[in-house]
Amino acid sequence: MCALGSTEQVDIRLNAVCPYFTMFPLDFPLEVLRAAGRDEWVLDPFCGRGTTLFAARLLGLPGVGIDVNPVATALAEAKLAATSAEAVIRSCRSLLQGPDTPPLPDGEFWTWAFHPETLRAICVLRARLASEPPSATTVMLRALLLGVLHGPLTKRAPSYLSNQMPRTYATKPAAAVRYWQARRLAPQFVDLLDVVSRRARHALAHLPPRTAGHVVRGDATTTIPTLRRRFRWVITSPPYYGMRTYAPDQWLRMWFLGGPPHVTYQSGDQLAQSSEEAFVAALAGVWRSAAERCHSGARLVVRLGALPCRRSDPRALLSASIEQADAGWARLAVRSAGAPRRQRRQAEQFVATGHYAAEVDATAILR
């Protein structure tokens, strides 16, 4: 079995490099993977910000993550990167140098969201990171910048580059401008290099050893068959049934990664959301593809939820998807994941509605 001397002895701050609206806690994949043998490969076909991959890295296991969301894959790639805070800081300083400045986005939102000099620095890094050959250092710098791009104001040294905003999602432009204008919150200058330097030294103080693996941006059903590895573990949490706002909620981070300077409402769903039947069929296709790339005896562990407004039963959806896959997954158990502890699960994000999003965990073994 795989063993980490003690997770308490390893700095796990890299796992929180950037807030993300939906995520499961690190202890979920860690508990599952403690039963893994040495060098057994781990697959997460809906990897999000890479929590499963980071758990595998902590335990010295190789892993592959897949997601359609560019923000998710940018963050997940950082969970596998091996670099240092000082290397990231040097890279940031170097990229900021030079007389040329790319065009800045214009409009009322951008005037209120960032101080002009801070916005200029953001745009310089946005353009130059897009043209730089990828490396562990630039991958980490990009993830750090995504994490500090927007967030709340602080009484001490600024921790984020924007005017007052949430950390986990980007407010829509019109609502943000109304908020800032009503409170006369003019954007203050924030030294980008200083923020990145402090965040890098915090997040990268003690990284776990590097492990093999990579992250792929794409649809899991079509991407998994292209993978060369065979897997012993598939640990994942697919998008909630009914959750269609990943891209709009992350529109500002999407812009930093090369997207348009405005909100787009094309969800780009990896899973069909038009009906429960379509959702189940899409999930079944992923489990079928995964089975083809797994060893006999591989373990599938899935956490799934459904938005309260949809009134769907995630237990039924998940059970139906495994059965419909008809790929040799013998379902061992489907159980409630329980009520979320404060800030411990993505279900907590929906408590304000009066009901947290019910989640279930399913375990299956490949015959």
C-alpha positions in Angstrom: 0.0 0.0 0.0 1.1 3.6 -0.6 2.0 5.5 2.4 2.8 9.1 3.1 4.9 9.5 6.2 2.4 12.0 7.5 0.3 14.5 5.6 0.7 16.9 8.5 4.4 17.0 7.7 3.8 18.1 4.1 2.8 21.7 3.2 -0.5 21.4 1.3 -1.0 25.2 0.7 -0.4 24.7 -3.1 -3.8 22.9 -3.2 -5.4 26.3 -2.4 -3.4 28.2 -5.1 -6.7 29.6 -6.5 -10.3 29.6 -5.2 -12.6 27.5 -7.3 -16.4 27.5 -7.0 -16.8 23.7 -7.0 -14.3 21.3 -5.4 -14.2 18.4 -3.1 -11.9 18.3 0.0 -8.4 16.9 -0.2 -9.1 14.3 2.4 -11.7 12.6 0.1 -9.2 11.3 -2.5 -6.4 11.0 0.1 -8.5 8.5 2.1 -9.3 6.4 -1.0 -5.7 6.4 -2.3 -4.1 5.2 0.9 -5.0 1.7 -0.3 -3.1 2.2 -3.6 0.0 0.2 -4.4 3.3 1.8 -5.5 3.2 3.3 -9.0 -0.5 2.6 -9.6 -1.8 5.3 -11.9 -4.7 7.5 -11.0 -7.3 9.0 -13.4 -9.6 11.9 -12.8 -11.8 12.5 -15.9 -13.4 15.6 -14.3 -10.3 17.0 -12.6 -11.4 20.5 -11.8 -8.7 22.3 -10.0 -6.7 19.1 -9.5 -7.5 18.0 -6.0 -7.3 14.3 -6.9 -3.9 14.9 -8.7 -2.5 16.7 -5.7 -3.6 13.9 -3.4 -1.9 11.4 -5.7 1.3 13.5 -5.6 1.2 13.6 -1.8 1.2 9.8 -1.8 3.8 9.5 -4.5 1.4 8.2 -7.2 1.3 9.2 -10.9 -1.9 10.6 -12.3 -3.7 12.1 -15.2 -6.4 14.7 -15.1 -9.0 15.8 -17.8 -11.3 18.8 -17.9 -12.9 21.0 -20.6 -12.6 24.2 -18.5 -9.3 26.0 -19.3 -9.3 27.6 -15.8 -9.6 24.1 -14.2 -6.7 22.6 -16.3 -4.5 25.7 -15.7 -4.9 25.1 -11.9 -4.6 21.3 -12.1 -1.4 21.6 -14.1 0.1 23.6 -11.2 -0.6 20.8 -8.8 1.9 18.6 -10.7 4.5 21.3 -11.3 7.8 21.3 -9.5 9.5 24.7 -9.1 10.4 27.2 -6.4 9.0 30.5 -5.2 12.1 32.4 -6.2 12.0 30.9 -9.7 8.4 32.1 -10.1 9.3 35.5 -8.8 12.2 35.9 -11.2 10.0 34.8 -14.1 7.3 37.3 -13.1 9.8 40.1 -12.9 11.4 39.3 -16.2 8.1 39.0 -18.0 7.0 42.4 -16.7 10.1 44.2 -18.1 10.1 45.7 -21.6 8.6 48.9 -23.1 5.9 47.3 -25.2 2.4 47.1 -23.7 -0.5 45.1 -25.3 -3.8 46.8 -25.8 -5.8 47.2 -22.6 -9.5 46.2 -22.5 -11.7 49.3 -22.2 -15.1 50.0 -20.8 -16.7 51.0 -17.5 -16.0 47.6 -15.8 -12.3 47.7 -16.5 -12.0 51.4 -15.3 -13.6 50.4 -12.0 -12.1 46.9 -11.6 -8.4 47.7 -11.7 -6.1 50.7 -11.3 -4.7 51.6 -14.7 -1.1 50.6 -13.8 -2.2 47.3 -12.2 -4.3 46.5 -15.3 -1.3 47.3 -17.5 0.8 44.8 -15.6 -1.9 42.2 -15.8 -2.2 42.6 -19.5 1.5 42.4 -20.0 1.7 39.1 -18.2 -1.4 37.8 -19.9 0.1 38.4 -23.3 3.6 37.2 -22.5 2.5 34.1 -20.7 0.5 33.2 -23.8 3.6 33.4 -26.0 6.0 31.8 -23.6 6.9 28.1 -24.0 5.3 26.3 -21.1 7.5 25.3 -18.2 6.8 24.3 -14.6 7.6 27.9 -13.6 5.3 29.6 -16.0 2.5 27.0 -15.3 2.9 27.9 -11.6 3.0 31.7 -12.2 -0.2 31.5 -14.3 -2.0 29.6 -11.6 -0.9 32.1 -8.9 -2.1 35.0 -11.1 -5.4 33.3 -11.6 -5.7 33.1 -7.8 -4.9 36.7 -7.1 -6.7 38.2 -10.1 -9.8 39.2 -8.1 -10.9 39.0 -4.5 -11.8 41.1 -1.4 -10.1 44.2 -0.2 -7.9 43.8 2.9 -6.8 46.2 5.7 -3.2 45.1 5.3 -1.1 44.8 2.2 -3.4 43.9 -0.8 -3.8 40.1 -1.4 -5.7 40.6 -4.7 -5.3 42.8 -7.8 -8.9 43.9 -8.3 -11.3 46.3 -6.6 -13.6 44.6 -4.1 -14.8 41.3 -5.6 -15.5 37.7 -4.5 -12.6 35.2 -4.6 -14.4 32.2 -6.0 -16.3 33.7 -8.9 -16.2 36.9 -10.9 -19.1 39.3 -10.5 -20.9 40.2 -13.7 -19.7 43.6 -15.0 -22.9 45.6 -14.6 -23.6 44.4 -11.1 -19.9 45.0 -10.1 -19.9 48.5 -11.4 -23.2 49.3 -9.6 -21.6 48.0 -6.4 -18.4 50.0 -6.7 -20.2 53.2 -7.7 -22.7 53.0 -4.9 -19.9 52.7 -2.4 -17.5 55.0 -4.2 -14.9 52.2 -4.2 -12.3 53.5 -6.7 -9.6 50.9 -7.6 -6.3 51.4 -5.8 -2.9 50.7 -7.2 -1.7 47.2 -6.4 1.9 46.1 -7.0 1.4 42.9 -9.0 5.0 41.7 -8.4 4.7 42.2 -4.7 1.4 40.3 -4.5 2.8 37.4 -6.6 6.0 37.3 -4.5 4.1 37.0 -1.2 1.7 34.4 -2.6 4.4 32.3 -4.2 6.5 32.2 -1.0 3.4 31.2 0.9 2.1 28.5 -1.5 5.4 27.0 -2.5 7.2 26.9 0.8 7.5 23.1 1.0 6.3 21.3 -2.1 5.8 17.5 -2.1 8.1 15.5 -4.3 7.3 15.5 -8.0 5.4 12.6 -9.5 4.7 11.5 -13.1 1.5 12.6 -14.8 -0.1 15.3 -16.9 -3.3 17.2 -17.5 -5.4 17.2 -20.7 -7.9 19.8 -21.7 -10.8 18.1 -23.5 -13.9 16.0 -23.3 -13.3 12.9 -21.1 -15.2 10.5 -23.3 -13.0 11.2 -26.4 -9.8 12.0 -24.5 -9.5 8.8 -22.4 -9.2 6.5 -25.3 -6.1 8.4 -26.5 -4.3 7.9 -23.2 -1.5 5.3 -23.3 -1.5 4.5 -19.6 -3.7 2.0 -17.9 -5.2 2.9 -14.5 -5.9 1.3 -11.2 -7.9 4.1 -9.8 -10.5 6.5 -11.2 -11.5 9.1 -8.6 -13.6 12.0 -9.7 -16.5 14.4 -9.0 -18.4 15.2 -12.2 -20.3 18.5 -12.5 -23.6 18.7 -10.7 -26.6 17.9 -12.7 -28.0 21.3 -13.5 -24.7 23.2 -13.1 -24.2 25.3 -16.2 -22.4 28.4 -15.0 -18.8 27.3 -14.8 -17.7 29.5 -17.7 -19.8 32.6 -16.9 -18.8 32.5 -13.2 -15.1 32.3 -14.2 -15.3 34.8 -17.0 -12.6 37.1 -15.7 -10.1 34.2 -15.3 -11.2 32.9 -18.7 -10.3 36.3 -20.1 -6.8 36.2 -18.5 -6.3 32.8 -20.3 -7.1 34.3 -23.7 -10.8 34.6 -23.7 -12.9 37.7 -24.5 -13.1 40.7 -22.2 -16.8 40.1 -21.5 -19.1 37.4 -20.1 -20.1 34.7 -22.5 -23.0 32.4 -21.6 -22.0 29.4 -23.7 -21.6 26.8 -21.0 -19.3 24.5 -23.0 -20.7 21.6 -21.0 -18.7 18.4 -20.9 -21.9 16.7 -19.8 -25.2 17.1 -21.5 -27.6 19.0 -19.2 -30.8 19.1 -21.3 -32.4 16.2 -19.4 -31.6 13.6 -16.8 -31.5 11.0 -19.5 -28.9 12.9 -21.5 -26.9 13.6 -18.4 -26.9 9.9 -17.4 -26.0 8.8 -20.9 -23.0 11.3 -21.0 -21.7 10.0 -17.7 -22.1 6.4 -18.8 -20.0 7.2 -21.8 -17.2 8.4 -19.5 -17.4 5.3 -17.3 -17.3 3.1 -20.5 -14.2 4.9 -21.8 -12.5 4.7 -18.5 -13.1 0.9 -18.2 -11.3 0.4 -21.5 -8.2 2.1 -20.1 -8.3 0.4 -16.7 -6.8 -2.8 -15.4 -9.1 -5.6 -14.2 -9.8 -4.9 -10.6 -9.5 -1.1 -11.0 -11.5 0.9 -8.5 -14.0 3.7 -9.6 -14.9 6.2 -6.8 -17.3 9.0 -7.7 -18.8 11.9 -5.8 -21.9 13.4 -7.5 -24.4 16.0 -6.5 -27.4 17.8 -8.1 -28.5 21.3 -7.7 -31.4 21.7 -5.2 -33.5 23.6 -7.8 -33.5 20.5 -10.1 -35.0 18.2 -7.5 -33.0 15.3 -8.9 -31.7 12.3 -7.0 -27.9 12.1 -7.5 -28.0 8.5 -6.1 -30.4 7.5 -8.9 -28.4 9.4 -11.6 -25.1 7.9 -10.6 -26.4 4.3 -10.2 -28.1 4.6 -13.6 -25.0 5.9 -15.3 -22.9 3.0 -14.0 -25.5 0.4 -15.0 -26.0 2.0 -18.5 -22.2 2.0 -19.1 -22.4 -1.8 -19.1 -18.6 -1.9 -19.1 -17.9 -4.3 -16.3 -18.2 -1.9 -13.3 -19.7 -3.9 -10.5 -21.3 -1.4 -8.2 -20.3 -2.1 -4.6 -22.0 0.8 -2.8 -23.7 4.1 -3.2 -24.0 6.1 0.0 -24.7 9.7 1.2 -21.6 11.9 1.5 -23.3 13.5 4.5 -23.9 17.1 5.4 -21.0 19.4 4.5 -18.8 20.8 7.2 -18.3 24.5 6.9 -16.0 25.3 3.9 -15.3 21.6 3.4 -17.3 20.7 0.3 -18.7 22.3 -2.8 -22.2 21.5 -1.4 -21.6 24.3 1.1 -21.8 26.9 -1.7 -25.5 26.3 -1.9 -26.4 26.6 1.8 -27.7 30.2 1.2 -30.5 28.7 -0.7 -31.8 26.9 2.4 -30.6 23.5 1.3 -27.1 22.3 0.6 -26.7 20.2 -2.5 -27.0 16.6 -1.6 -24.0 14.5 -2.6 -23.5 10.8 -2.8 -20.4 8.6 -3.1 -20.3 5.5 -5.3 -17.7 2.8 -5.4 -17.4 0.2 -8.1 -14.7 -2.4 -9.1 -13.9 -3.4 -12.7 -14.5 -7.1 -13.2 
